[in-house]
Amino acid sequence: MKKVLLFLIDSMMPDILEQCIAAGKAPGLQFFMEKGQYIPDCVTVFPTMTASIDCSMITGVYPDQHKVPGLVWYDPDNRELVNYINGTVSVGKIGLEQCAKNVLFDLNERHLSRDVKTIHEELEENGRISGSINVIAHRGHKQHKVSLPPLLDVATGFTLREKISGPTLMSLGTLVKPGLFRPIVWNFSQSAWEGYGINDTHAIDVLIEVVKSGQQPDFTLIYLPENDRKLHRAPGEAVQHLADVDKELVRFLDIYPSWDQVLKENVCIFVSDHGQTLIGESKEHDIDLESLLSSYAILRLGAKVSEKDEVVLCNNERMTYLYPLVEGEGMDVVDAVSGDERIDLIAWKEGEKVRVMRGGSRESMCFWKAGTYQDVYGQGWSCEGDLQVLDVRLVGNELHFDAYPDAFARLYGALFAQEAPVIVLTAAPGYEFVSEASPTHLGGGSHGSLHKRDSLVPLLVAGSSRRFKYPARVVDLKAFILEELNVPVPGQ
């Protein structure tokens, strides 16, 4: 039985992948594309932010089931803002210790629902060995020691000494080191300047050592983050950024006697978590939420929630969660932001239904689970109102989505990830939300929204005797991998 390798390349987009291959700059990815199945329009999760997507990838469900709403969100039970390390200034205001605790411990041990199983848990309960390299969502049945570098240990007040759960093979930069016979030889990729090993070079270093050691798990998930970081700053050089990722993949391919040997021993899957949208250069492309909500008392970063606070604002770049803290004030908050045409969509819960409004208008529609209409994935829905709000077409009883792929399931997944009242905002193409200390990307790339530019990602599968079902979704990866390793798929 072949091993399975899943490479998660952050912000890889289908058009850039195709341009990179056409320019002869991605021989590694070209090899896998020529040898396998290529799907250019795999649908990812909403919000199009790493944390919620990673959790969906390893659980096979949307956030309404795994309960991790986004990269930044508000926990009403504990009355605290959750930030899995997004934005240097905002992390500084909230507190590095709290944000590091959120991403290192809380995400997997508290926030990710125990009602769903991760692929690592499913595999190892069925006698397989699983592995995770540099992925923040990694819950498994084994306990691993976290060893913070001295500077980080001091900065977090020596408080992050718990163990974290993961699969048998677990690597998280230099913080969690895999139990290999030989340690990974130190190089600059493990330095503070390179994110303590949370980078492409170190991830491939670990993978190479794992394969050479003869300890390769049946399944390994490898996260390659650098394409995303570069695109945020310089989207015009997107082809070169992906070419840099390909050089690391070629370094892995070259440890085998031939590249074909890689596919004799492995099924190799390549996917992205989300795309990116080019943000305009002028200040008008920043949607200032604090200005729109100036009549409300907004919770300040790092502050404790008090009786005076009326709204919690959780900025996820091109998507934002607004949490009204005063009962019955939700529609007033909607009215405060609804007049801005730069806001693409505004959505909220009405009982078991989802109401969606287009920014700058009063056009709205409503949808809910169960009904006579079916999407392309077989899910039944009911809907009413102006379907153009979500660019929905009805062909007989079939629902077809264009501008907002899998719109009903993805919006429902985000809103019902929590029981608390919450409002979802998405920015129109070319725009991004700004708020207190949030990262901004004028003239750069950003993501987070429901729009297809942020939501459609390439999927490459090579070395498998089976075809990935089409239309494809990121949430279908878990079942495909379980089947590849002859492990029963729950519910099938």
CORKAVEN-V963831 format. One record per residue. PHI is phi in degrees with one decimal (999 if undefined). BURIAL is # if it has 9 or more other ideal C-beta (glycine too) atoms within 8 Angstrom, else .. Layout:
PHI & BURIAL
PHI & BURIAL
This chain:
999 & .
-71.9 & #
-79.1 & #
-120.8 & #
-116.3 & #
-112.9 & #
-97.5 & #
-101.3 & #
-99.3 & #
-61.6 & #
64.0 & #
-70.3 & #
-117.0 & #
-61.0 & #
-66.3 & .
-70.0 & #
-58.5 & #
-66.7 & #
-65.1 & #
-64.9 & #
-68.5 & #
-61.0 & .
-83.4 & .
73.6 & .
-102.0 & #
-135.8 & #
-61.4 & .
-66.2 & #
-64.5 & #
-62.4 & #
-58.1 & #
-67.6 & #
-65.7 & #
-68.8 & .
-94.1 & .
-140.5 & #
-103.2 & #
-118.8 & .
-119.6 & #
-83.5 & #
-131.4 & #
-71.0 & #
-92.2 & #
-94.5 & #
-98.8 & #
-117.0 & #
-67.9 & #
-81.0 & #
-131.5 & #
-53.4 & #
-61.6 & #
-66.8 & #
-69.9 & #
-57.9 & #
-65.5 & #
-68.2 & #
-63.0 & #
-88.2 & #
-107.7 & #
77.3 & #
-136.2 & #
-80.7 & #
-59.6 & #
-63.0 & #
-103.2 & #
-87.3 & #
74.3 & #
-107.6 & #
-72.1 & #
-178.3 & #
-80.5 & #
-130.9 & #
-157.2 & #
-110.6 & #
-99.9 & #
-69.0 & .
-65.3 & .
-101.1 & .
52.2 & .
-142.8 & .
-81.2 & #
-104.9 & #
-138.2 & #
-87.3 & #
66.8 & .
-129.9 & #
93.8 & #
-59.7 & .
-69.4 & .
-65.5 & #
-61.9 & #
-61.9 & #
-72.3 & #
-69.6 & #
120.0 & #
-57.9 & #
-59.7 & #
-66.6 & #
-66.5 & #
-64.7 & #
-64.5 & #
-55.5 & #
-82.1 & #
-79.3 & #
-119.7 & #
-65.0 & #
-51.8 & #
-85.9 & #
-92.5 & #
-119.1 & .
-82.4 & .
-68.9 & #
-58.6 & .
-80.1 & .
-81.8 & .
-122.5 & #
-106.1 & .
-82.1 & #
-61.8 & #
-65.4 & #
-66.9 & #
-60.6 & #
-64.0 & #
-75.8 & #
-72.9 & .
-109.7 & .
80.8 & .
-96.2 & #
-110.6 & #
-123.0 & #
-143.6 & #
-141.0 & #
-122.9 & #
68.0 & #
-97.0 & #
-75.7 & #
-100.3 & #
-148.5 & #
-57.1 & #
-151.0 & #
-94.3 & .
-99.9 & #
-103.1 & .
-129.8 & #
-78.7 & .
-96.4 & #
-118.8 & .
-75.9 & #
-59.1 & #
-51.0 & .
-62.5 & .
-69.8 & #
-63.0 & #
-66.1 & .
-62.8 & .
-101.4 & #
67.3 & .
57.3 & .
-98.5 & .
-94.8 & #
-116.5 & .
-71.0 & .
-88.2 & .
-121.3 & #
-90.3 & #
-171.6 & #
-73.7 & #
-57.5 & #
-97.8 & #
-135.4 & #
-137.1 & #
-137.1 & #
54.7 & #
-93.5 & #
-77.8 & #
-129.4 & #
-103.5 & .
-68.6 & #
-82.3 & .
-101.5 & #
-60.6 & .
-114.3 & .
-69.6 & .
-70.1 & #
-63.4 & .
-65.5 & .
-147.2 & .
-62.8 & .
-64.6 & #
-97.3 & #
-81.3 & .
-61.0 & .
-65.3 & .
-110.6 & #
72.2 & .
51.1 & #
90.4 & #
-84.6 & #
-155.8 & #
-64.3 & #
-60.7 & #
-67.7 & #
-59.4 & #
-72.2 & #
-55.8 & #
-64.8 & #
-59.7 & #
-59.9 & #
-66.0 & #
-62.1 & #
-66.9 & #
-63.9 & .
-75.3 & #
78.4 & .
-110.7 & .
-63.7 & #
-66.1 & #
-63.7 & #
-134.6 & #
-135.1 & #
-105.5 & #
-120.8 & #
-101.5 & #
-118.1 & #
-91.5 & #
-71.0 & #
-56.8 & #
-63.4 & #
-59.0 & #
-70.6 & #
-66.2 & #
-57.4 & #
-90.5 & .
-139.7 & .
-65.5 & #
-67.1 & .
-106.0 & .
-58.0 & #
-62.9 & #
-67.4 & .
-60.6 & #
-70.8 & #
-60.7 & #
-64.9 & #
-63.7 & #
-61.4 & #
-59.3 & #
-68.6 & #
-64.8 & #
-63.9 & #
-60.1 & #
-69.5 & #
-57.9 & #
-73.1 & .
-79.5 & .
-92.5 & #
-57.1 & .
-151.3 & .
-64.8 & .
-60.3 & .
-63.8 & #
-56.4 & #
-82.6 & #
-73.8 & .
-102.9 & .
-138.0 & #
-93.2 & #
-110.7 & #
-120.0 & #
-123.8 & #
-148.0 & #
-113.7 & #
-87.9 & #
-167.7 & #
-95.4 & #
-142.5 & #
-112.4 & #
-72.1 & .
-95.3 & #
-60.6 & #
-90.2 & .
-85.7 & .
-61.7 & .
-66.9 & .
-83.5 & #
-92.3 & #
-90.1 & #
-80.4 & .
-70.4 & #
-66.8 & #
-69.8 & .
-63.4 & #
-106.6 & #
-64.4 & .
-84.3 & .
-112.9 & #
-84.5 & .
-95.7 & #
-58.4 & #
-82.6 & .
-61.8 & #
86.7 & .
-90.3 & .
-81.6 & .
-65.1 & #
-122.8 & .
-64.9 & .
-76.9 & .
-71.7 & #
-112.7 & #
-140.9 & #
-106.9 & #
-110.9 & #
-119.7 & #
-86.4 & #
-115.2 & #
69.7 & #
-98.3 & #
-143.4 & #
-139.6 & #
-97.7 & #
-113.0 & #
-112.5 & #
-70.5 & #
-92.8 & #
-99.0 & .
-58.1 & .
82.4 & .
-97.3 & #
-56.0 & #
-69.8 & .
-65.7 & .
-65.9 & #
-58.1 & #
-60.6 & .
-66.5 & #
-107.5 & #
-71.4 & #
-80.6 & .
-88.7 & #
-68.7 & .
-73.1 & #
-83.3 & #
-77.6 & #
-131.1 & #
-127.9 & #
-137.0 & #
-155.0 & #
-90.5 & #
-125.9 & .
65.7 & .
-93.8 & .
-103.2 & #
-116.7 & #
-102.2 & #
-126.0 & #
-125.0 & #
-88.2 & #
-60.7 & #
78.5 & #
-149.6 & .
-107.5 & .
-67.0 & #
-150.0 & #
-145.6 & #
-139.0 & #
-143.5 & #
-155.1 & #
-70.7 & #
76.6 & .
153.2 & #
-86.5 & .
-90.8 & #
-121.9 & #
-85.0 & #
-70.1 & .
-98.8 & .
89.1 & .
-80.7 & #
-87.7 & #
-141.0 & #
-119.6 & #
-153.8 & #
-154.6 & .
98.9 & .
-84.4 & .
-66.6 & #
-65.7 & .
-56.2 & #
-108.5 & #
52.6 & #
-98.3 & #
-114.1 & #
-104.6 & #
-116.9 & .
65.8 & .
-102.3 & .
-97.3 & #
-92.7 & #
-123.5 & #
-112.1 & #
-124.4 & .
-63.0 & .
-126.6 & #
-58.5 & #
47.0 & #
-60.4 & #
-63.7 & #
-64.8 & #
-75.2 & #
-66.3 & #
-58.5 & #
-59.5 & #
-71.9 & #
-68.9 & #
-96.1 & #
-68.6 & #
-135.4 & #
-81.9 & .
-64.3 & .
-60.9 & .
-152.8 & #
-117.9 & #
-103.4 & #
-118.0 & #
-125.6 & #
-89.4 & #
-66.1 & #
-53.2 & .
94.3 & .
-121.4 & #
-147.4 & #
-81.1 & #
-125.6 & #
-156.4 & #
-50.2 & #
63.4 & #
-74.9 & #
-66.8 & #
-125.8 & .
-139.1 & #
-56.1 & #
75.9 & .
-115.3 & #
-108.4 & #
-152.2 & #
-158.1 & #
128.9 & #
-82.9 & #
-87.5 & #
-63.5 & #
-63.0 & #
-64.3 & #
-84.4 & #
-108.3 & #
-100.8 & #
-128.4 & #
-78.5 & #
-132.6 & #
-119.1 & #
-128.1 & #
-131.7 & #
95.8 & #
-96.8 & #
-86.5 & .
-111.3 & .
-94.4 & .
-71.8 & #
-66.2 & .
-124.7 & .
-68.8 & .
-100.4 & #
-132.6 & #
-59.5 & #
-68.1 & #
-88.6 & #
-63.2 & #
-58.5 & #
-63.1 & #
-60.7 & #
-69.9 & #
-59.2 & #
-63.5 & #
-61.5 & #
-101.9 & #
55.9 & .
-111.0 & #
-57.3 & .
-92.9 & .
-54.3 & .
86.0 & .
-113.6 & .
